[in-house]
Amino acid sequence: MNGPTHTRRDPGTLGQADRPEQVDEVGQAPNALDAAGEASVDGEREDGGVPWRRLDNRLLLVQLKWIVPPVLSTGFYALITLGRLDREAYIRLGLLAGVFLLIMLWRLVELLTTRYRVAGDNLEVRTGLLGRRRRTVPCDRIRGVDLTADPFLRVFGLVTMKITTAQGGGEQGDTSLEALRRADAEELRQALLRRAGAAPGATDPDRVIARMDWAWLRYMPLNSWGVLAVLVVGASALRILDGFGIKPERILRAVLGFLGAAGLWESIVIGTLALLVVGSVTAVALAAEEWWGYRLERDESDNFAVHRGLLTTRSLSIDERRMRGIEVTEPLALRLGGGAHVAAVATGLQKSEGLEVSKMRTLSPGVPRARAHEIAAVVVGEHPSPTTAALRPHPRAALRRRHVRAGLTVLAPCAVLALLGLLLTPVLLHIAWISAAVLLPAGAVFAHSGYRALGHTLHGRHLLTRYGTFIRRTVALRRDSVIGWVIVQSPAQRRSGLATILVTTAACKGGAYPVRDVDLAEGLAFADEAVPGLLAPFVERG
């Protein structure tokens, strides 16, 4: 059941930033481009005398990167087959090369027809050959200008600029300009932020919040991405080889032959250890590439900037006006190792794609937990950090709910296996009781861990909530950024006198941060104390 809901506007989103961007299609809008607009690139000026600017011509060379995949595929297949390429292989490789050439030509047309300029207080971008598109972004809507450069762009001294607006991501949100000279990109970035009222200041060593410490390298293997990356790459390679007529069974037989006379269990143990070692090394390599040269700083205009990357360099900025709080995130493996990440709670990011939001919000790699709280304290400007405040514990009924949920999650599939075992084969019976014996204690441990994570409190201008079993999140949200409350009660929660209080804010991708399984009366009092008067008209008092 959903309880009372009340919302208000976030003060940080009021004003001119609510004006929508203008996106005009040729033949559909009064100011659609015509053929005369193209001449302005070559010196003619229009609409106030500001000339349009092209992307750098070296983008033609950058697009040659689309030839790399078919070349590598051909070389890899020739290596595996010792140079024996049959007619079918040539056809497959030719089709693959044709697909990538089409992609390259499509990207070339898109980029060669892109023009941009800063006219007054607007950034204007137009692109397209047949169906032309023109986007006008008011500078007062700009909340960040980020620069990235993959290895191909870096070879030619180019970068990609991404302009983040108050509208968030999506087709009608962020704007990208690919293949700009770095000097031109920095100049344009400063011009846009200056018009947005957030011009970047010079880097001051005293304003550097955190730099890369290679002692943090020990936290990099403590995630599952390395193992997943190895599995994905391995599965993809087997799929490609199968497409070229090389059956995966031959490779598996070769691997088993390499292991020699080792038994089944020995082979499983060796394979698991090898996967963990290769996965850990891969995780370290990926994290080192992503966070190489990491520096988090605050410029003279109080904007936060994150610089990082080895092969692909990234320069991400978050306007201080967008900041609504801070989040300390502890994935399970990283938490067991005593580490944590720091992420920004800010508006303007929540409508982008999930993985992109995670990268844009993240302010630090895996660092010691104490260091994460120090970074959080500097970012929010409070010492000690509000994320270290003592939290109010939740009722024991919340613990019982987690134990019941964990038990049902384990026993339901085990009961199905046991039933099938009675009908089909005793082997399934043994699998059922062994699984129950192993998973029930593990479920109880996770249930207790999830309960220990629960907590909430008020700390100065922030409200805090903590939750999560596998990924524990401690969120410090500014109270003036709360725009509403949603009270949710399931039938089981009603029987236990519990509720989940959803703190609605424009700074959360999901729309709200939860205060899970709190006593109903205490949760209502917490909401009323956090933002006095917002919930009161919807609460009946006895």
C-alpha positions, -999 to +999 in steps of 0.1 A: +000+000+000+012+034-008+006+060+019+005+098+017+025+115-009+035+152-011+059+170-033+074+204-037+099+220-061+136+216-055+148+252-050+180+244-070+159+236-101+139+268-102+143+297-126+156+299-161+170+264-160+135+252-165+134+265-201+135+235-225+162+231-251+151+238-286+156+210-312+145+219-347+140+196-376+143+208-412+109+214-427+092+213-393+104+245-375+104+281-386+141+285-382+151+254-400+184+255-418+187+260-455+215+257-480+227+292-472+235+282-437+263+260-449+282+290-464+285+306-430+311+280-421+333+293-448+332+329-435+297+341-438+279+350-406+243+347-396+220+353-366+241+380-349+273+376-369+287+345-351+303+321-375+297+283-374+327+262-366+336+227-379+350+197-361+387+191-366+396+175-400+417+149-383+384+131-374+388+115-409+419+097-396+402+089-362+374+070-380+399+045-394+395+028-360+365+010-374+388-009-397+407-024-367+381-050-357+379-068-391+417-067-394+421-082-359+395-108-367+413-118-399+446-120-381+432-140-352+414-165-375+446-169-396+466-176-365+442-202-352+439-220-386+476-216-394+467-195-425+442-219-440+413-196-450+385-213-470+358-197-491+333-196-462+359-178-440+365-152-467+327-146-470+323-142-432+353-118-430+341-098-460+307-094-444+322-083-411+345-058-429+315-045-449+295-039-417+323-019-401+329+001-433+292+011-433+295+022-397+326+042-405+309+059-434+278+067-414+299+082-386+319+102-411+288+118-426+274+126-392+306+142-380+315+160-412+281+177-412+283+188-376+286+225-369+286+244-336+289+279-322+282+300-291+258+327-300+249+350-271+239+329-242+232+298-263+252+269-276+240+259-310+248+226-327+235+214-360+242+181-378+228+159-406+231+157-444+196+148-455+176+152-423+192+182-406+189+187-369+196+219-349+198+220-311+199+251-290+211+248-255+207+278-231+240+282-213+222+288-180+210+251-182+246+238-185+256+219-153+289+203-165+313+201-194+333+169-195+363+161-218+373+125-227+398+111-251+402+075-261+436+062-275+426+070-311+417+106-302+448+111-281+471+101-310+458+131-329+455+155-299+417+155-300+390+152-273+353+146-271+333+172-252+301+162-234+278+190-222+255+180-194+224+200-189+198+204-162+175+182-182+197+152-177+206+125-203+188+110-232+182+121-268+169+155-257+194+160-229+232+159-231+251+172-261+284+158-275+310+173-298+335+148-310+370+154-324+378+189-311+414+201-306+422+200-269+430+237-269+398+246-286+378+223-263+393+239-232+385+274-246+350+264-254+346+247-220+356+278-202+333+300-223+303+278-217+309+276-179+315+313-178+282+320-194+266+294-171+279+313-141+304+286-131+336+295-148+365+272-138+393+288-118+430+280-120+441+248-103+454+254-068+473+227-050+455+236-018+422+229-035+431+193-045+409+170-024+424+137-033+452+122-055+459+087-066+477+067-039+490+034-053+485+018-019+449+017-030+459-009-056+450-035-030+413-026-033+411-030-071+408-068-072+378-066-048+351-065-074+335-090-098+342-070-130+375-087-136+361-122-135+330-112-155+353-095-181+373-128-185+341-148-188+325-124-214+357-122-235+361-160-233+325-166-243+327-141-271+359-157-285+343-191-285+313-177-302+334-161-329+355-192-334+323-213-337+311-189-364+343-196-384+339-234-380+362-240-351+341-259-326+345-250-289+346-287-280+381-290-297+393-261-275+379-277-243+395-311-252+428-293-257+425-276-223+416-309-206+446-325-224+468-297-211+457-305-175+468-340-181+458-368-159+442-346-132+409-358-119+376-340-122+377-322-088+414-313-093+405-298-127+376-278-112+398-265-085+426-256-109+402-240-133+385-219-105+418-207-092+430-198-126+398-179-133+402-160-100+438-151-106+432-140-142+401-122-131+419-104-103+447-093-126+422-081-152+403-062-125+435-045-114+444-036-150+410-022-157+409-002-125+444+011-130+436+022-166+404+040-154+419+057-124+455+064-136+465+100-127+433+104-105+429+138-091+398+153-074+399+190-069+377+220-063+384+251-083+379+288-073+343+287-084+336+257-061+331+233-090+343+198-085+365+182-112+377+146-115+407+139-138+416+103-145+425+077-172+455+062-188+445+051-223+412+070-223+416+103-204+386+118-187+380+152-173+346+153-155+331+183-138+302+188-115+287+222-109+286+230-072+251+243-077+240+207-086+254+192-054+227+179-030+248+156-008+272+127-008+271+090-008+296+064+005+292+031-013+305-002+000+302-033-023+304-065-003+339-076-013+353-040-009+335-037+024+351-069+037+385-054+027+378-022+046+373+000+015+346+022+000+338+045-029+326+081-027+298+093-051+282+127-056+245+132-050+237+158-076+209+169-099+213+167-137+228+132-137+199+110-128+183+107-163+214+093-180+219+056-186+227+035-155+264+027-161+271+063-173+255+078-142+276+056-120+308+067-138+298+104-137+288+103-100+318+084-088+343+108-071+369+082-060+382+047-067+382+021-040+399+038-010+402+030+027+368+036+045+383+063+067+397+081+037+363+079+019+347+097+048+374+123+048+367+130+011+330+131+018+336+157+045+356+180+022+330+177-006+300+186+017+320+211+037+313+196+071+339+181+095+335+153+105+316+140+076+278+135+081+283+099+068+301+091+100+271+101+122+256+075+146+224+062+130+192+052+148+187+014+147+156-001+132+132-025+150+139-062+154+109-069+133+130-057+103+155-085+112+128-111+113+115-100+079+150-105+064+153-140+080+119-150+067+127-137+032+161-154+031+145-187+043+118-186+017+143-178-010+163-209-002+135-233+008+112-227-022+135-240-049+148-267-026+112-279-021+107-280-058+139-301-062+128-324-035+094-330-051+111-337-084+134-361-066+105-381-052+090-383-086+121-388-108+154-396-092+169-396-056+198-376-070+176-345-069+167-352-033+204-352-023+209-319-042+179-304-024+191-312+012+227-304+005+217-270-010+194-263+019+222-272+044+246-248+027+224-219+017+202-216+048+232-205+071+245-183+043+211-167+040+209-161+077+243-143+076+232-121+047+199-114+065+218-102+096+242-082+075+213-065+058+196-056+091+229-042+105+231-019+075+197-003+082+198+031+099+187+068+096+192+101+114+193+138+110+227+155+111+228+193+108+215+203+073+215+166+061+193+136+066+210+102+065+198+068+054+218+036+051+207+004+035+218-025+013+232-061+019+255-067-011+260-030-018+258-009+014+250+027+007+252+056+032+235+086+018+237+121+033+211+142+015+206+179+021+172+185+037+164+215+015+166+192-015+137+170-003+107+176-025+083+149-012+077+118+009+061+085+000+050+061+027+049+024+015+036-005+035+033-041+023+009-065+040+038-081+059+051-046+070+016-036+082+014-067+104+048-058+119+041-021+123+069-012+098+070+010+067+094+021+040+098+059+038+108+071+003+127+104+004+118+120-030+145+142-045+156+154-080+191+142-072+184+104-073+182+084-105+154+063-090+136+094-078+139+086-041+162+073-014+146+047+009+145+045+047+137+008+048+117-011+074+114+017+100+088+018+127+058+036+112+054+062+139+092+068+141+094+071+103+066+098+102+083+117+130+116+115+112+100+129+080+082+157+098+114+167+117+136+166+085+113+190+066+088+205+090+054+211+075+058+191+043+041+159+055+020+173+084-011+181+064-014+145+053-009+128+087-039+121+110-030+126+146-049+108+173 
